[in-house]
Amino acid sequence: MKVILVEQPGGPEAMRLVDWPKPAPGPGEALVKIAAAGVNFIDIYHRTGLYKVEPPITLGMEAAGVVEAVGEGVSEVAPGDRVAYAMSRGAYAEYAVVPAWMLVKLPSGMDFNSAAAAMLQGMTAHYLVFSTYPLKQGDACLIHAAAGGVGLLLVQMAKMRGARVFGTVSTDAKAELARQAGADKVIVYTRDDFLEVVRAATNGRGVDVVYDSVGAATWEKSLDCLRPRGMMVSYGNASGAVPAFQPLVLSQKGSLFLTRPSLQHYVASREELLWRAGDVLGWVQEGKLKLRIDRVYKLSEAAEAHRALESRATAGKLLLVPE
């Protein structure tokens, strides 16, 4: 089979399309023939070595496809099932072996591209607004990268919860996408100071929660956007890792809360996985949650996909499909 392999951490050029032995599922595992794989910032973190993985490194944390075979003791799925999954590395390939408990059957009629586009980023948005800081009617939140893959879904789910949504974007075109997703106030951060806008719009109070996937570039001002006892949710490092800081800063800025969550800890059981994936895929199928697939690349174009994502010029989801 064909697989994208990284022999040593590095730039996009470190990814090579190679021939690799087709794997076989062991006990509790399933072999999935990949139809579409999602491209995410976590893949870049694995490729660059920010998140340490022993080389050679296979990339890709989500995909959709068809179960081809199952190992001993598998009851969750059967050969022929159309499935999707997230948080199992190795999706940049024609086949992947996945723990069977992590596989979710697709709703009838859902296409593979939509399923692959929804899983990781959709469940991320889900845990952020339903669990990490459970938004309620009347809350105010600030969402950075509001026109990104997670951002557009996060905006929509925050509105489902009845929140007032501030969103930051880099261009007017992205601002329009964030507005279409439901954002109440969109800030083009290349032109306007998001801290000044948030403070003015909340009469100096600040927002209840900041959802920040950007990291270093937005860290300081994000803290200053929060009300006393507000929560900073730092869930990504698109601009680089947050610098070291003293916890006393949280007290000085209003007894703030800080969390650095990861999806893997919010889908740690099959029950929780089925809840989140069931909501996300169900809403997509019903039209309540709109996906935006920005571009679809061939597996051999993985480096190009990574360059596009790192440039932050994309809006919505990037996918890889086997050739």
Secondary structure, DSSP 8 states (H G I E B T S, - for coil): -EEEEESSS-SGGGEEEEE-------TTEEEEEEEEEEE-HHHHHHHHTSS---SSEE--SEEEEEEEEE-TT--S--TT-EEEEES-S--SBSEEEEEGGG-EE--TT--HHHHHHHHHHHHHHHHIIIIIS---TT-EEEESSTTSHHHHHHHHHHHHTT-EEEEEESSHHHHHHHHHHT-SEEEETTTS-HHHHHHHHTTT--EEEEEESS-TTTHHHHHHTEEEEEEEEE---TT-------THHHHHTTS-EEE---GGGTS-SHHHHHHHHHHHHHHHHHTSS---EEEEEEGGGHHHHHHHHHTT---SEEEEE--
